[in-house]
Amino acid sequence: MKSVMNLCLICLLLSCQTPEKKKTELLEYEISQLQEELDELKNKGTAEEGQEENDVQNEYDIEEFNYLFGIEKDKVGPFHRGMTLEDLYMSVPEEYIKKEVVQGEYEDEIYEDYEFYDDEGNLMLVFTPVQNGRMNAPIHTIVVKDKRYFLSGGVDLNSTYGQLVDKYNVDNYSPDMDVIVVSLDEIGASFSILKSELEENWWGDNGIDPSKIPLSAKFNGLVIRWR
């Protein structure tokens, strides 16, 4: 129906104007129609993406979501400070855990990482114990992979540096290979930001200059350390 109406309107334009003017206005009209269709597609895509995010949230009620994905002092989801590898294997089915041997920065540095996946095969967290080869070794480090995990105030891997400093006082800024690390000591949380996100001259006489970190800078990693 819409195509028929468009065709009728084009014919009306052609019958009332000079040939040159008809061509120009017809072209402008066609461009405007294409732009409208493009805008509709964009709006539809944005709505569908938003619906997908809502669908993920709606899989859980609020209390369950907070329990599964909330990060607090001494707690990441249902996992808590002091838990051992044995506790980890008792907490979730063994088939959800994959052990990886990782080479450290130095040749003699070898780590055992324990990757935790959900029932759809998505990597959620990576656990590293304080000592290799011991089931009673406590978990020392947790690398957060799933973006649903969040700190109090809603700060997560989808957040910006500006949203973090609006909720928390940063205790330390330190450089690493391709990133800088922004640390919250009370929680033991460290967010990383790519150096490519920083403004020029971000390294000053006293180290990293926080004023050179754009508030819009995105995080590319989150690590929890239980000391």
Stockholm file with secondary structure:
# STOCKHOLM 1.0

chainA/1-227         MKSVMNLCLICLLLSCQTPEKKKTELLEYEISQLQEELDELKNKGTAEEGQEENDVQNEYDIEEFNYLFGIEKDKVGPFHRGMTLEDLYMSVPEEYIKKEVVQGEYEDEIYEDYEFYDDEGNLMLVFTPVQNGRMNAPIHTIVVKDKRYFLSGGVDLNSTYGQLVDKYNVDNYSPDMDVIVVSLDEIGASFSILKSELEENWWGDNGIDPSKIPLSAKFNGLVIRWR
#=GR chainA/1-227 SS CHHHHHHHHHHHHHHHSCHHHHHHHHHHHHHHHHHHHHHHHHHHHHHHHHHHHHHHHHTSCHHHHHHHHEEETTEETTEETTCBHHHHHHHSCGGGEEEEEEECSSTTCEEEEEEEECTTSCEEEEEEESSTTCTTCBEEEEEECSTTCEETTSCBTTSBHHHHHHHCCCCEEEECSSEEEEEETTTTEEEEEEGGGSCTTCEETTEECGGGSCTTCBCCEEEEECC
#=GC SS_cons         CHHHHHHHHHHHHHHHSCHHHHHHHHHHHHHHHHHHHHHHHHHHHHHHHHHHHHHHHHTSCHHHHHHHHEEETTEETTEETTCBHHHHHHHSCGGGEEEEEEECSSTTCEEEEEEEECTTSCEEEEEEESSTTCTTCBEEEEEECSTTCEETTSCBTTSBHHHHHHHCCCCEEEECSSEEEEEETTTTEEEEEEGGGSCTTCEETTEECGGGSCTTCBCCEEEEECC
//
